[in-house]
Amino acid sequence: MRAGLGDDWLRLGQIKIFADGTLGSRTDWMLDPFEGDAEQRGLPAYAPDELTRLVREAHEAGWPCAIHAIGDAANRAALDALEAAPPCASPLPDRIEHVQLIHPEDMPRLAAQGVVASMQPIHMASDWRLADLFWGPRARWSYAWRSLRRLGTVLAFGSDVPVESLDPWPALAVAITRQNLEGLPEGGWYPDETLTLAEALEGFTHGVARAAGRAGAGRVVVGAPADVIVLDQDPFELQPEELARARPQATLVGGEVVWGEM
């Protein structure tokens, strides 16, 4: 068994490895202590040398990795492990799941190492208060979509279902406003990291295709698979609060209507 085994409907992808825990439980692995608690830096799921060993064994067996990393120490350890491992023969890229907080010095490493940032914009809507509480000023570098994109990182956006809703439209609204669905915080949370709608849509389409090893998909161009949805409204003419309520009218797979009608 190798990554990529399957067909057009179901394929095996990257092998998942956890580098740390979660922000809400303060088990995210940090370079420096949490705000107001000098004794706590979260919990690594593996010691750095063990994480490196796991990634090396995965690559040698033909499996690229998807490493869950929330804290800045976890993201650094994930990048270190991927950098130390031998190249993987699979056409699928390695990726880091979430990249919720990354040290600025580590940001250029994702693009340089060909690592995809698999991120979920909707997390910002529910986590920004906790990020301020536990990370303090470091939260400036959390959910750093624009900074990573500017450095050439491939952003692959998703839902993290069942933790969050499968519906992508509220997440698109969050990506372009840096606000939750109630419009908070006013002006957006670290608004320098907002994306345009076109950039956010690319994260949910072409970015995901590249993460799946299908760089020729995820765009409406000649020769690409005609896997598209037809919306009830033009999203580029909607306000963010309206965008969150956008709904499809039809779904096409390979050019064939499989749901709804046109």
Secondary structure, DSSP 8 states (H G I E B T S, - for coil): --TT-B-SS-B---EEEES---TTTT-S--SS-BTTBTT-----SS-HHHHHHHHHHHHHTT--EEEEE-SHHHHHHHHHHHHHS---SSSS--EEEE--B--GGGHHHHHHHT-EEEE-THHHHHHHHHHHHHHGGGGGGBS-HHHHHHTT--EEE---TTTS-S-HHHHHHHHHHSS-TT--STT-SSGGG---HHHHHHHHTHHHHHHTT-TT-SS-STTS---EEEESS-GGGS-HHHHTT--EEEEEETTEEEEE--
